[in-house]
Amino acid sequence: MISNQILQSTLDGLAHITRMDFGIYSAKGKLLASTASDISASNPELINFAQSQADSQTIRGEHFFKVYDEHHLEYILMDRGPGDENLVIGKMATFQLKTLLTAYKERFDKDNFIKNLLLDNLLLVDIYNRAKKLHIEPGARRVVYILEPAQNGDHQEYMEDLKNAVAARPGDFITAIDEKSVIIVRELGDEDDDHSAETYAHYLQDVIHRDSESRVNIAYGTIVNELKEVSRSYKEARMALDVGKIFYEEKDIIAYSRLGIGRLIYQLPIPLCKMFIREIFHEKSPDDFDEETLTTINKFFENNLNVSETSRQLYIHRNTLVYRLDKLQKSTGLDLRVFEDAITFKIALMVVKYMKYMETVDY
């Protein structure tokens, strides 16, 4: 359960304090970590000790101790050094390893609990029973964040930075359900609000950008008041991440509460979307528009249907822009200078974008 790197670091610390050498073996006698090059791997006597009823034994001047995880033999600790205090030091080191095992086991249990909580895999009674056992406050206010690289890649490059940032808050949890994203369950105070949630998202972004130039998308759900509602905040964050990819590519941080019309379109069934597009564009598609027309449309929307400002930014005469809009009206029957037609056209473009995205997603 504990990595060999952590075991080695623990032994190095013990050796530095006691000026003795140590070794840790698995229950099957495999050497996992040691502080001296002449500490050998498993031998028949070590295996016999592991299978015996004794908790400690001296073999050729070396003291061996069993380290249990509850009633299961997890490790065998060996100490070697001058003096009569070897036995006492060995028992102290064994206790240290047991404490380390307990801490790591609790951490693993909490991580497993949080994952199942996010995925809605727990009954209501199990949520509160396990939360009590793991010392997790069920009534705390929380919000869920999802972080995912904008480009496909390994999230391990910023996972450690996030762990260090979150570690300062005992009520927060960081985990991963898949290989693409990192999930943070953030515990909030009574005075924290939506602004606090957004501020923390920017803080996470700063943490990642300290050591990496990679762009990371951050999405978060709404604040929930009960542990049982954490899965809802997670689902909201997941939706926000998808909707952000489709409609708000320019944003690195997206909140579920600010998805606007994108949230509605995201929940539309594809057959209904196709019917709507046929109704608006008939046999045509926005993909059929040339680049000049699409640029004109997008710029017109960016400038809130202002003809003068749009023509200025496109470096064209006002009459040229009017001509393009008239041409588009003849083609589609929609006049973008009329608010109702502009809204219809804008929604149609978003629906097409959503349909394209769904074609590329493998669920």
C-alpha positions in Angstrom: 0.0 0.0 0.0 2.8 2.4 0.9 5.2 3.1 -2.0 8.8 1.9 -1.8 9.9 5.5 -2.1 8.1 6.4 1.1 9.4 3.3 2.9 13.0 4.2 1.9 12.6 7.7 3.1 11.2 6.5 6.4 14.2 4.1 6.9 16.7 6.8 6.0 15.2 9.0 8.7 15.3 6.3 11.3 18.9 5.4 10.3 19.9 9.0 10.6 18.4 9.3 14.1 19.5 6.0 15.6 22.7 5.4 13.6 21.5 1.9 12.9 20.7 0.1 9.6 17.3 -1.0 8.7 15.6 -3.1 6.0 11.9 -3.7 5.1 10.7 -6.9 3.5 7.3 -7.9 2.2 5.4 -10.7 3.9 6.8 -13.0 1.2 10.4 -12.0 2.0 11.1 -9.6 -0.8 13.5 -6.8 0.1 11.6 -3.5 -0.5 13.9 -0.9 1.1 17.1 -0.8 3.1 19.8 1.6 4.4 22.8 -0.7 3.8 24.0 -2.3 0.6 24.9 -5.6 2.4 21.4 -6.2 3.6 20.4 -9.3 1.7 17.1 -10.3 0.1 14.9 -13.1 1.4 16.3 -16.3 2.9 14.7 -19.5 4.2 15.0 -18.3 7.9 13.1 -15.1 7.1 10.3 -17.0 5.4 10.1 -19.4 8.4 9.8 -16.3 10.7 7.0 -14.9 8.5 5.1 -18.1 8.8 5.7 -18.5 12.6 3.6 -17.3 15.5 6.4 -15.1 16.8 6.1 -11.3 16.5 9.9 -10.8 16.7 13.0 -12.9 16.3 16.8 -12.6 16.3 18.6 -14.2 13.3 22.4 -14.0 13.2 22.5 -10.8 15.3 19.8 -9.0 13.3 16.4 -8.3 14.9 13.3 -9.0 12.8 9.8 -7.6 13.7 6.4 -8.2 12.1 4.4 -5.2 11.0 0.6 -5.9 10.8 -2.2 -4.1 9.1 -4.9 -4.9 11.6 -4.4 -8.7 11.7 -2.7 -9.1 8.3 1.1 -9.4 8.0 2.1 -6.5 5.8 5.9 -6.0 6.3 8.9 -7.5 8.1 11.2 -4.9 9.6 14.9 -5.7 10.3 17.3 -3.6 12.4 21.0 -4.0 12.9 23.5 -2.1 15.0 25.8 -2.1 18.0 24.4 -1.9 21.5 21.6 -3.6 23.5 19.0 -1.0 22.6 18.3 -2.6 19.2 15.3 -4.4 20.4 13.6 -1.3 21.8 14.5 0.8 18.8 13.1 -2.0 16.5 9.8 -1.9 18.4 9.6 1.8 18.1 10.3 1.7 14.4 7.7 -1.0 14.1 5.2 1.2 15.8 6.1 4.0 13.4 5.4 1.8 10.4 2.1 0.8 11.8 1.1 4.4 12.3 2.2 5.1 8.7 0.1 2.2 7.5 -2.9 3.4 9.3 -2.6 6.9 7.9 -2.2 5.6 4.3 -5.1 3.2 4.7 -7.4 6.0 6.0 -6.3 8.2 3.1 -7.0 5.3 0.6 -10.4 4.7 2.2 -11.3 8.4 2.0 -10.3 8.5 -1.6 -12.3 5.5 -2.4 -15.3 6.9 -0.5 -15.1 10.3 -2.4 -14.9 8.5 -5.8 -18.0 6.5 -5.0 -19.8 9.5 -3.6 -19.1 11.5 -6.9 -20.3 8.6 -9.0 -23.5 8.2 -7.0 -22.5 4.6 -6.1 -23.5 4.8 -2.4 -26.8 4.4 -0.6 -27.9 7.3 1.6 -27.3 5.3 4.8 -23.9 4.3 3.6 -22.9 7.8 2.9 -23.4 9.0 6.5 -22.2 5.8 8.1 -18.9 5.8 6.2 -18.5 9.6 6.6 -18.8 9.2 10.4 -16.2 6.4 10.3 -13.8 8.4 8.2 -14.3 11.6 10.2 -15.8 13.6 7.3 -18.2 16.3 8.2 -21.6 15.5 6.4 -23.1 18.9 6.9 -20.3 21.1 5.5 -20.9 23.2 2.4 -18.9 22.0 -0.6 -18.3 22.6 -4.3 -16.7 20.3 -6.9 -14.1 21.4 -9.4 -12.9 19.5 -12.5 -9.6 20.3 -14.1 -8.6 18.9 -17.5 -5.8 19.8 -19.9 -7.0 21.6 -23.0 -4.8 19.3 -25.0 -4.6 15.6 -24.6 -1.9 14.8 -22.1 -0.9 13.4 -18.7 -2.4 15.3 -15.8 0.4 14.0 -13.5 2.4 17.1 -14.4 0.2 19.3 -12.3 -1.4 16.7 -10.0 1.4 17.0 -7.5 1.2 20.8 -7.5 -2.5 20.5 -6.8 -2.0 18.0 -4.0 0.4 20.3 -2.3 -2.0 23.2 -2.7 -5.0 21.3 -1.4 -3.1 19.5 1.4 -3.2 22.6 3.5 -7.0 22.2 3.9 -7.9 19.0 5.7 -11.5 19.3 4.6 -10.6 19.3 0.9 -10.2 16.2 -1.3 -8.4 15.7 -4.6 -8.9 12.6 -6.6 -9.2 11.3 -10.2 -11.9 9.1 -11.8 -10.3 8.9 -15.2 -6.9 9.5 -16.9 -8.0 12.9 -18.3 -9.2 15.0 -15.4 -8.5 15.9 -11.8 -11.3 16.4 -9.3 -11.3 18.6 -6.2 -14.0 18.6 -3.6 -13.7 21.9 -1.8 -15.1 22.5 1.7 -16.4 26.0 2.2 -17.1 28.2 5.2 -20.4 29.7 6.1 -19.3 33.0 4.7 -18.1 31.7 1.3 -20.3 32.3 -1.8 -20.2 32.0 -5.6 -17.5 34.7 -5.7 -15.3 32.7 -3.3 -15.8 29.6 -5.5 -14.7 31.6 -8.6 -11.7 33.1 -6.7 -10.5 29.5 -5.8 -10.8 28.5 -9.4 -8.4 31.3 -10.4 -6.1 30.2 -7.5 -6.0 26.7 -8.9 -5.2 28.1 -12.3 -2.3 30.1 -10.9 -0.9 27.0 -9.1 -0.9 25.1 -12.4 0.7 27.9 -14.3 3.6 28.3 -11.9 5.5 25.4 -13.3 3.6 24.7 -16.6 2.5 26.7 -19.6 -0.1 24.1 -20.5 -3.6 25.4 -20.8 -6.0 23.7 -18.4 -9.8 24.0 -18.4 -11.4 24.4 -15.0 -15.1 23.9 -14.4 -17.1 23.9 -11.2 -20.6 23.2 -10.1 -22.9 24.9 -7.6 -22.4 25.0 -3.9 -24.2 22.2 -2.0 -25.0 22.0 1.7 -25.0 18.3 2.3 -22.5 15.5 1.6 -25.2 13.5 -0.2 -25.5 16.4 -2.8 -21.8 16.4 -3.7 -22.5 14.1 -6.7 -24.9 16.8 -8.1 -22.2 19.4 -7.9 -19.9 17.0 -9.7 -22.4 16.3 -12.5 -22.9 20.1 -12.9 -19.1 20.6 -13.1 -18.9 17.8 -15.7 -21.6 19.4 -17.8 -19.9 22.8 -17.4 -16.7 21.4 -18.7 -18.4 19.9 -21.8 -20.5 23.0 -22.5 -17.4 25.2 -22.1 -15.6 23.1 -24.7 -18.4 23.5 -27.2 -19.5 27.1 -26.8 -16.9 29.0 -24.8 -13.6 27.8 -26.1 -11.9 31.1 -25.2 -12.6 30.6 -21.5 -10.3 28.6 -19.2 -12.7 28.8 -16.2 -16.4 28.0 -16.6 -19.1 27.9 -13.9 -22.3 25.8 -14.2 -24.3 28.8 -13.0 -23.1 30.9 -15.9 -23.6 28.5 -18.9 -26.6 30.5 -20.2 -28.3 29.1 -23.3 -25.5 26.7 -23.9 -26.8 24.6 -21.0 -30.2 24.3 -22.7 -28.8 23.3 -26.0 -26.5 20.7 -24.5 -29.6 18.9 -23.1 -31.4 18.8 -26.4 -31.8 15.4 -28.1 -29.9 15.1 -31.4 -33.0 14.3 -33.5 -34.7 17.5 -32.3 -31.6 19.5 -33.2 -31.5 18.1 -36.7 -35.2 18.9 -37.1 -34.5 22.5 -36.0 -31.6 23.0 -38.3 -33.6 21.7 -41.3 -36.4 24.1 -40.4 -33.9 27.1 -40.3 -31.5 26.3 -43.1 -33.6 23.8 -45.1 -31.2 21.7 -47.1 -28.2 23.9 -46.4 -25.9 24.1 -43.4 -23.7 26.8 -41.9 -20.8 24.8 -43.1 -21.8 25.8 -46.6 -21.2 29.5 -45.9 -17.9 30.8 -47.2 -15.3 32.1 -44.7 -16.1 35.7 -45.5 -19.8 35.2 -44.7 -19.0 33.4 -41.4 -16.5 36.1 -40.4 -19.1 38.8 -41.1 -21.8 36.9 -39.1 -19.5 36.4 -36.0 -18.2 39.9 -36.0 -21.8 41.3 -36.3 -22.8 39.3 -33.2 -19.7 40.3 -31.3 -20.7 44.0 -31.9 -24.3 43.5 -30.7 -25.8 43.9 -34.2 -24.1 47.3 -34.7 -23.6 47.8 -38.4 -21.3 50.8 -38.1 -18.9 49.2 -35.6 -18.9 45.9 -37.4 -18.0 47.5 -40.8 -15.3 49.5 -39.0 -13.7 46.4 -37.5 -13.9 44.5 -40.7 -12.4 47.4 -42.6 -15.2 47.5 -45.1 -17.7 50.2 -46.2 -21.0 50.2 -44.4 -22.8 49.5 -47.7 -20.7 46.5 -48.2 -21.8 45.0 -44.9 -25.4 45.8 -45.7 -25.0 44.0 -49.0 -23.6 40.9 -47.3 -26.5 40.9 -44.8 -29.0 41.3 -47.6 -27.4 38.4 -49.4 -27.6 36.3 -46.3 -31.3 37.2 -45.8 -32.1 36.0 -49.3 -30.3 32.8 -48.7 -31.7 31.9 -45.3 -34.8 34.1 -44.9 -33.3 35.6 -41.8 -32.4 39.3 -41.4 -29.7 39.5 -38.8 -30.6 43.2 -38.2 -33.9 42.1 -36.8 -33.4 40.9 -33.2 -35.7 37.9 -33.4 -34.0 36.7 -36.6 -30.6 37.3 -35.1 -31.5 35.2 -32.0 -32.8 32.4 -34.1 -29.7 32.4 -36.3 -27.4 32.5 -33.2 -29.1 29.6 -31.6 -28.9 27.7 -34.9 -25.2 28.2 -35.1 -24.8 27.0 -31.5 -26.9 23.9 -32.2 -24.8 23.0 -35.2 -21.7 23.4 -33.0 -23.2 21.1 -30.4 -24.1 18.5 -33.0 -20.6 18.5 -34.3 -19.1 18.0 -30.8 -21.4 15.1 -30.1 -20.3 13.4 -33.2 -16.7 13.4 -31.9 -17.4 12.3 -28.4 -17.1 8.6 -27.6 -19.4 7.8 -24.6 
